[in-house]
Amino acid sequence: MTLPWYRKLHWQILVGLVLGLIFGIFAAISGWGEFTSDWIAPWGKIFINLLTLIAVPLVLASLITGVASLADTRRLSRIGGRTIMIYLGTTLVSLVIGLLLVNVVNPGSAVPEEMRERLIATYQQDAASRQDMADAARERGPLQPLVDMVPSNVFASVSNNRSMLQVVFFALFAGIALLMIPREKAQPLISFFDSLSELVIQMVEIIMRVAPFGVFCLLASTISDIAGDDPKQIIELLRALGLYGAVVIAGLTAHVFITYATLITFFTPKRLGDFFGVISPAQLVAFSTSSSGATLPVTMDVAEKKLGVSEEVSSFVLPLGATINMDGTGLYQAVAAVFIAQTIGLDLDLTAQVTIVLTAMLASIGTAAVPSAGIVMLVIILESINVPAAGIALILGIDRILDMCRTVVNVTGDLTVATVVASSEGQLRTHATE
Ligand code: ASP
């Protein structure tokens, strides 16, 4: 039985999103900022908390069972190798698209001198605090990211949502070790984690029933926060940074409709319309939470139930992707780095642009799947090409909006790769759509 459109989840979420947008603008115009932050924003926060609450147990349980169910380590290295290759390949393409666009359009030249000074003055403090965070990250030597990946206490890692990469490491390690011990000894643990992942998936189903309301609250509060009680300010910001924002969004759109569309068309039996038609709940949640980590439970739900990706593939590819595959973030970081250089009048030669590709590749892997994480890593990229890191003050004003958009692309990328890998393994059901 097909449901009428208004009972379908993605339409309900979309309605929540549009109403949230309208409410946010209305609140900014009529000075309802305080009401919104007191009475609407907390519900949005609760919605994000609910999703984040189950993200760590989900990664842990599904990766361990995912790896352990692969039956042998050869299969794991084949699927793992393929997944990582496609993740890196798509990130590289996204960086090239971003760099091409920002060099051709040159949005830095569109920022008036007086606006540039104002932006730097307004966001200087925010920029300084982000720079401190990045400084701390960088001061610790070139191999530190690798060291950071290996936890010394797994309980400390699972109690920190920012340590997802450590959780992924532990889960992969435990899954591989489970493959190596006799099946009858491994079985109780596999059954335990299997049951845990079923539990979490059921919790996602329950949370998704309130998603339209959660998305409404998130959007309303984000918009009213961005605009403050002075919506004129946002119009001015958009005038100065509009072209830069447009380049980021055009790049993200091109990456989705060229790179991902090509992969889906040529490497899977799915029709493009079907693919994009069913993944929208994950995209909408990504847009309103700005966090691919918080969206992960929904991403997995969509992959398995709507796209027909087998549990075996989805439980391995998606938690890994949510942590290390961020094409949207990489593209944004490349555009932002060049835009800042353009605005302050620095010329970037080919070596600098290649350095951007390399550092953005690593930075997007190391970026945590939480709101605004991309801009912290941007500081590291800027310093690698000798652009003053304080330059991020220029772009902070519209960063939240771009964060929402790049998170959609991060999640879409994970879903695309999961579909491609499932198809290459013969593990994609073709009639999965309800
Ligand atoms: N918010 C992004 C994500 O969670 C990361 C970022 O670019 O800030 O995917």
Boltz pocket constraint, residues with backbone or C-beta under 6 A from the ligand:
constraints:
  - pocket:
      binder: B
      contacts: [[A, 290], [A, 291], [A, 292], [A, 293], [A, 322], [A, 326], [A, 328], [A, 329], [A, 367], [A, 368], [A, 369], [A, 370], [A, 371], [A, 372], [A, 373], [A, 374], [A, 375], [A, 403], [A, 406], [A, 407], [A, 410]]
      max_distance: 6.0
